[in-house]
């Protein structure tokens, strides 16, 4: 079984500038920093900012969604509207804001029934894929569950119950967002090796250790099960 997201990595040209963006506008704190990489805390998930270098690289033009409590959403909208040209959408009882970071990633802040204050966690990541049906089969076999399929555009939404993974064939979404390429995502798994074995015949790379298993999917995304 798969569950919570452990990290999402983004590739940035200028690390100091990207770190300052997330500290200033989303109140995220740096948990650790090394040469070419910074880890910021988003609830139980690390948002990794990584300069270009060895694989796995961080994702480019990645659309991802961060949660905030329902009662704090209006304050985020008012605060961010002073600086950004926001796009806002409603999804049933919830609403989301969309804007762009300094590296061209589309950041979504969405209302969620969550405890805590501020930005409390990561709840969605979008991968760009070449062939939707094949990618959907890959990720369902890995342990994700399909919860929605697109009618007007080619996309599939899958979930672990705590994080959603959207698969998009190349396209523009809300706020002209795109799915990420060569994204590096970490996800908790009860049995990482067993999950990897289910897709090993289609993965382009599988790296196993005692504590984690890293998979490279056919579209070049890295998913590490921990």
N, C-alpha and C positions, 0 to 999 in steps of 0.2 A: 504494500500500500504506500502511495505517495501522500505527502501532506504539505507542510509549510515551506515557503520559499526561504532559502538561506542567504542567497545573494543574487544581485543582478549587476553585471559589469557593463559600463559604458566607456567607449573610447573617446578621449578628448585630446585636442592638440596642446592645450595650455592648462596644466594641472592647477596651478594657483588660481587662475581665473574661474575654472569650473568649481573648485572647492568654495571659493568666495561666493559664487552664485547660490549654491545650495545652503550655505550658512546664512547668507543675508536674507534670501527670499523665502526659504522653507524652514529656517531655524534648525537645520540638521547639524549634528555635532560630529567631528572627526574622531573616530574610534582608534584608528592607527594610520600611520603614514610611513611609506618607504620610498625609495627612489623610483619615481615613475608611477606611483599608485597611492591612492588614499581611500580609506574605508570610512564611510559615514553611516551613522546608525539610523535606521528606519524601523522602529519597533524591534522585532526579533530578526530583521533582515538587514544585511549590509548592502548599501549602495556603493559599488566600487567604481571609482573614476580612475582610468588607466590610460597612460600615454601609449602611442603605437610602439609595438615591440613583439616579442615572441608570442606564439599562440598558447592558450586561447586569448584572442584579442577581446576587447570590449565591443559591444554592439554599436553600429552606426545608425543614425536616424531612427532610433528605437522609440516606439510609442509604449509607454507604461503608465500604470495608474497607482496612485497613492491614496490611502484612506485617511479620512478625518471624521471625527464625530459629527453627527447631524447638526447639533447645536452650534458647532464652530464654523460651519460652512460659510455662512453669510459674512463672517469676519474675514475669512480668507478671500472671498470674492471682493470685498471692499478694499482690502489691503493690496491685492495683486492688480486690481483695475487701475491703480494709480500709476503703475509702471508698464503693464502689458496690455496688448489688444486681445482680450479674452474671448474665447468661444464658450458658450454655455449650452448644455443639453440636459433634458430631463428624461429619465428612464423609470417610468412608473412613479413610485414614491420618492425616488432619489434624483439628485442632480449632480452634474460634474462640470468642472472648469477645465479648459484646455489652453495651454500656452507653451512656448518654446524656451529651452535652455540655451546657453551660449554655445553648445556643440551641435545644435540642430535637432535635439531629441524633443518629441512632443510629450510633455508632462501633463498628466491628468490628475486632478484632485477631486475625489468623489466622496459624497456622503455615504457613511456606513454606520450601522448600529454597532459601534465598537466602544470599548472602554479606553480611558486615557485622555490625553490632550494633545493638540498639535497634529502632526503627521504621525499616524500610529502604525503604518505598515504598508506593504506592497500587496496589491490584490489582482493585478493584471499585467501581463507582458504580451506584446505582439511580435510574432516571427513572420518574416516574409518567406514564402516557400514557392517553389517552381510548380509543383503539382499537388493540388489540394487533397485529392483523394488518397494519394500515396502517403502524404505527410500525416493526414488524419489517422490512417491505419497504423503508422509507425508509433504515434503518440498514444493511441488507445492501447496498443500492445504493451507500451512501456508502463502504463498504469493510469493515464488520464481518462476521464469520462466525458463523452460528448454531451453538452447541454444545450447547444444551439447551433443552427446552420444558417448561413445568409441566404436571403431570398433575392435581394437586388444586387448583391455582389458576392464574389467567391470568397467565402470565409467560413471557418469553423471555430466555435468556442468550446474549449475543453476545460476541465477543472480537476483539481485534487481535493476540492472541498475547502481549501484555504487560499489557493491562488488559481486564477484563470489564465489559460494559455490560449491566445487567439492566433490562428493560422490564417494568413492572408496571401492569396496570390497577388502579384504586384498591382498596386492600386493606391489611390488616395482615400483616406477615411475622413472622419470628422476632423475639422480644423486642418485639412490637407495632411494629416498624419500618414506615415508609412510604417510598415512593419520593419523591424530591425534586421540587419544582415550580420552574420557571424556573431550572434549574441552568445554571451556566457552566463548561464543561469544555474544556480545551485538549488536543489530541492531535497527535503528530507524524505527518506525511504526506510521502511521497515527492514527490507532485505535488498540492498543495492545490487548485489551480484545477480540475484534471481531476476530482478527487473531488467537488468542489462541483457541477460541471456535471452529474454523474449524478443529482443530486437537486434541481437548481435549479427544476424545474417544480413541485415540491411544497413547497419551502422558503418560509417567509413572508418571509424576508429573506436576501440574500446580499451581503456586503460584501467586496470584494477589494482587496488591496494586493500589492506585490511579494513580501512575505515571508509573508503569511498570508491565509487566507480564512475569514471568520466566517459561519456559517450559523445561522439561527433556524428550528427545526423546527416542524411544525404544532402541537405541544403547548407551545411557548413556551420550549424549552430552547435555549441557545446552545452550539454546538460550533465551536471555532476550530481550523482545521487549520494547522499551522505546519511 
